[in-house]
Amino acid sequence: MTSAVTTVPAAPSDLARAHFAAEFTFETDCWDVHDALSKQPDFVLLDVRSPALFARGHVPGALNLPVGKIVRSKLEHWPQETVFVTYCAGPHCNGAAKAALRLAELGRPVKIMAGGITGWLDEGFAVARDGEAA
Protein backbone atom coordinates (compact mmCIF):
# COMPACT_ATOMS: atom_id res chain seq x y z
CA MET A 1 0.00 0.00 0.00
CA THR A 2 1.30 3.45 -0.88
CA SER A 3 0.50 6.81 0.63
CA ALA A 4 0.22 10.20 -0.99
CA VAL A 5 3.85 10.67 0.03
CA THR A 6 5.19 7.61 -1.80
CA THR A 7 2.80 7.41 -4.78
CA VAL A 8 5.37 9.41 -6.70
CA PRO A 9 8.71 7.76 -5.97
CA ALA A 10 11.59 9.76 -4.48
CA ALA A 11 14.19 10.93 -6.97
CA PRO A 12 17.31 8.85 -7.43
CA SER A 13 20.05 9.90 -4.99
CA ASP A 14 22.23 11.58 -7.63
CA LEU A 15 19.33 13.77 -8.78
CA ALA A 16 18.28 14.52 -5.19
CA ARG A 17 21.85 15.50 -4.30
CA ALA A 18 22.08 17.89 -7.25
CA HIS A 19 18.68 19.39 -6.52
CA PHE A 20 19.25 19.99 -2.81
CA ALA A 21 22.80 21.25 -3.34
CA ALA A 22 21.50 23.75 -5.90
CA GLU A 23 18.95 25.09 -3.41
CA PHE A 24 21.77 26.50 -1.28
CA THR A 25 22.88 28.66 -4.21
CA PHE A 26 19.44 30.29 -4.22
CA GLU A 27 18.60 30.64 -0.54
CA THR A 28 19.92 30.89 2.96
CA ASP A 29 18.13 30.68 6.29
CA CYS A 30 17.45 32.91 9.27
CA TRP A 31 20.08 31.22 11.45
CA ASP A 32 22.85 31.78 8.92
CA VAL A 33 21.80 35.40 8.36
CA HIS A 34 21.62 36.01 12.11
CA ASP A 35 25.08 34.52 12.60
CA ALA A 36 26.59 36.51 9.74
CA LEU A 37 25.04 39.78 10.94
CA SER A 38 26.66 39.25 14.36
CA LYS A 39 30.05 39.32 12.64
CA GLN A 40 31.18 41.19 9.55
CA PRO A 41 28.39 40.49 7.03
CA ASP A 42 29.54 39.91 3.47
CA PHE A 43 26.16 40.68 1.93
CA VAL A 44 23.45 43.35 1.92
CA LEU A 45 20.17 42.31 3.53
CA LEU A 46 17.09 43.80 1.85
CA ASP A 47 13.67 43.87 3.44
CA VAL A 48 11.47 44.21 0.37
CA ARG A 49 8.20 44.82 2.22
CA SER A 50 6.47 48.19 2.39
CA PRO A 51 7.99 51.00 4.46
CA ALA A 52 5.05 50.71 6.89
CA LEU A 53 5.71 47.01 7.53
CA PHE A 54 9.45 47.65 7.77
CA ALA A 55 8.80 50.32 10.41
CA ARG A 56 6.71 47.89 12.49
CA GLY A 57 9.61 45.43 12.70
CA HIS A 58 12.54 44.29 10.58
CA VAL A 59 15.75 42.32 10.85
CA PRO A 60 18.36 44.56 12.50
CA GLY A 61 20.77 45.74 9.82
CA ALA A 62 18.33 45.26 6.96
CA LEU A 63 17.72 48.02 4.45
CA ASN A 64 14.20 48.68 3.22
CA LEU A 65 13.99 48.51 -0.57
CA PRO A 66 10.54 47.45 -1.80
CA VAL A 67 10.45 45.42 -4.99
CA GLY A 68 9.17 48.30 -7.13
CA LYS A 69 12.11 50.47 -6.03
CA ILE A 70 14.80 47.97 -7.05
CA VAL A 71 16.39 49.79 -9.96
CA ARG A 72 19.96 50.02 -11.20
CA SER A 73 20.50 53.53 -9.80
CA LYS A 74 19.62 52.38 -6.24
CA LEU A 75 22.33 49.70 -6.42
CA GLU A 76 25.16 51.78 -7.92
CA HIS A 77 27.04 52.43 -4.67
CA TRP A 78 27.58 48.69 -4.08
CA PRO A 79 30.24 46.84 -6.08
CA GLN A 80 28.86 44.61 -8.83
CA GLU A 81 29.88 41.44 -6.96
CA THR A 82 27.96 42.40 -3.79
CA VAL A 83 25.62 39.60 -2.72
CA PHE A 84 22.11 40.68 -1.84
CA VAL A 85 19.80 38.66 0.41
CA THR A 86 16.11 39.45 0.14
CA TYR A 87 13.27 38.72 2.51
CA CYS A 88 9.59 39.57 2.82
CA ALA A 89 6.80 38.52 5.17
CA GLY A 90 7.42 34.80 5.01
CA PRO A 91 6.55 31.58 3.23
CA HIS A 92 3.13 32.92 2.23
CA CYS A 93 4.71 35.90 0.42
CA ASN A 94 6.51 35.89 -2.92
CA GLY A 95 8.00 39.38 -2.55
CA ALA A 96 11.47 38.01 -1.78
CA ALA A 97 11.38 35.94 -4.98
CA LYS A 98 10.16 38.92 -7.02
CA ALA A 99 12.97 41.04 -5.59
CA ALA A 100 15.52 38.29 -6.21
CA LEU A 101 14.37 38.02 -9.81
CA ARG A 102 14.68 41.77 -10.25
CA LEU A 103 18.20 41.78 -8.79
CA ALA A 104 19.20 38.86 -11.02
CA GLU A 105 17.81 40.73 -14.04
CA LEU A 106 20.10 43.60 -13.04
CA GLY A 107 23.04 41.20 -13.01
CA ARG A 108 23.41 41.10 -9.22
CA PRO A 109 24.18 37.99 -7.15
CA VAL A 110 21.22 37.24 -4.91
CA LYS A 111 19.76 34.78 -2.43
CA ILE A 112 16.49 34.66 -0.52
CA MET A 113 16.29 34.36 3.26
CA ALA A 114 13.91 31.43 3.63
CA GLY A 115 11.08 32.08 6.07
CA GLY A 116 11.23 35.86 5.84
CA ILE A 117 10.40 37.94 8.89
CA THR A 118 8.00 35.20 10.03
CA GLY A 119 10.86 32.71 10.13
CA TRP A 120 13.07 35.27 11.88
CA LEU A 121 10.48 35.72 14.62
CA ASP A 122 9.81 31.98 14.82
CA GLU A 123 13.51 31.50 15.62
CA GLY A 124 13.14 33.98 18.51
CA PHE A 125 15.40 36.63 17.00
CA ALA A 126 14.87 40.29 17.88
CA VAL A 127 13.56 42.85 15.42
CA ALA A 128 14.32 46.54 15.10
CA ARG A 129 11.50 49.03 14.85
CA ASP A 130 11.29 52.44 13.22
CA GLY A 131 13.12 54.97 15.35
CA GLU A 132 15.35 52.33 16.99
CA ALA A 133 18.97 51.80 16.15
CA ALA A 134 19.37 48.83 13.81
Secondary structure, DSSP 8 states (H G I E B T S, - for coil): ---TTTSS----HHHHHHHHHHHHHHEEEHHHHHHHHTS--SEEEEE-S-HHHHHH-B-TT-EE--GGG--HHHHTTS-TT-EEEEE-S-TT--HHHHHHHHHHHTT--EEEEETHHHHHHHTT---B-TTS--
